[in-house]
Amino acid sequence: MTVFKKADEMETHIAFLSMRITWVFTTLALLAWSWYDFFYYNKLNYAFIIVATGGVIYWLTSIYYKFKMR
């Protein structure tokens, strides 16, 4: 007996769209938090480190998979 069924193309598309919207929201919220702390307290917080690390990971994996497809 299987617990999970294989997702069809529409379910996969909806899941990826939901993840993309969630990623954009999280990134913008962390950037706003970092911007607020930087201008009011004159320091960078952990939210900036998380956003910067996420951006670097996104950039590196994007480059890796683009070259892998060639």
Contact map, one row per residue, 1 for C-alpha under 8 A:
1110000000000000000000000000000000000000000000000000000000000000000000
1111100000000000000000000000000000000000000000000000000000000000000000
1111100000000000000000000000000000000000000000000000000000000000000000
0111110000000000000000000000000000000000000000000000000000000000000000
0111111000000000000000000000000000000000000000000000000000000000000000
0001111100000000000000000000000000000000000000000000000000000000000000
0000111111110000000000000000000000000000000000000000000000000000000000
0000011111110000000000000000000000000000000000000000000000000000000000
0000001111111000000000000000000000000000000000000000000000000000000000
0000001111111100000000000000000000000000000000000000000000000000000000
0000001111111110000000000000000000000000000000000000000000000000000000
0000001111111111000000000000000000000000000000000000000000000000000000
0000000011111111100000000000000000000000000000000000000000000000000000
0000000001111111110000000000000000000000000000000000000000000000000000
0000000000111111111000000000000000000000000000000000000000000000000000
0000000000011111111100000000000000000000000000000000000000000000000000
0000000000001111111110000000000000000000000000000000000000000000000000
0000000000000111111111000000000000000000000000000000000000000000000000
0000000000000011111111100000000000000000000000000000000000000000000000
0000000000000001111111110000000000000000000000000000000000000000000000
0000000000000000111111111000000000000000000000000000000000000000000000
0000000000000000011111111100000000000000000000000000000000000000000000
0000000000000000001111111110000000000000000000000000000000000000000000
0000000000000000000111111111000000000000000000000000000000000000000000
0000000000000000000011111111100000000000000000000000000000000000000000
0000000000000000000001111111110000000000000000000000000000000000000000
0000000000000000000000111111111000000000000000000010000000000000000000
0000000000000000000000011111111100000000000000000000000000000000000000
0000000000000000000000001111111110000000000000000000000000000000000000
0000000000000000000000000111111111000000000000110110000000000000000000
0000000000000000000000000011111111100000000000110010000000000000000000
0000000000000000000000000001111111110000000000000000000000000000000000
0000000000000000000000000000111111111000000000100000000000000000000000
0000000000000000000000000000011111111100000110110000000000000000000000
0000000000000000000000000000001111111110000000000000000000000000000000
0000000000000000000000000000000111111111100000000000000000000000000000
0000000000000000000000000000000011111111111110000000000000000000000000
0000000000000000000000000000000001111111111110000000000000000000000000
0000000000000000000000000000000000111111111000000000000000000000000000
0000000000000000000000000000000000011111110000000000000000000000000000
0000000000000000000000000000000000011111111000000000000000000000000000
0000000000000000000000000000000000001111111100000000000000000000000000
0000000000000000000000000000000000001110111110000000000000000000000000
0000000000000000000000000000000001001100011111110000000000000000000000
0000000000000000000000000000000001001100001111111000000000000000000000
0000000000000000000000000000000000000000000111111100000000000000000000
0000000000000000000000000000011011000000000111111110000000000000000000
0000000000000000000000000000011001000000000111111111000000000000000000
0000000000000000000000000000000000000000000011111111100000000000000000
0000000000000000000000000000010000000000000001111111110000000000000000
0000000000000000000000000010011000000000000000111111111000000000000000
0000000000000000000000000000000000000000000000011111111100000000000000
0000000000000000000000000000000000000000000000001111111110000000000000
0000000000000000000000000000000000000000000000000111111111000000000000
0000000000000000000000000000000000000000000000000011111111100000000000
0000000000000000000000000000000000000000000000000001111111110000000000
0000000000000000000000000000000000000000000000000000111111111000000000
0000000000000000000000000000000000000000000000000000011111111100000000
0000000000000000000000000000000000000000000000000000001111111110000000
0000000000000000000000000000000000000000000000000000000111111111000000
0000000000000000000000000000000000000000000000000000000011111111100000
0000000000000000000000000000000000000000000000000000000001111111110000
0000000000000000000000000000000000000000000000000000000000111111111000
0000000000000000000000000000000000000000000000000000000000011111111100
0000000000000000000000000000000000000000000000000000000000001111111110
0000000000000000000000000000000000000000000000000000000000000111111111
0000000000000000000000000000000000000000000000000000000000000011111111
0000000000000000000000000000000000000000000000000000000000000001111111
0000000000000000000000000000000000000000000000000000000000000000111111
0000000000000000000000000000000000000000000000000000000000000000011111
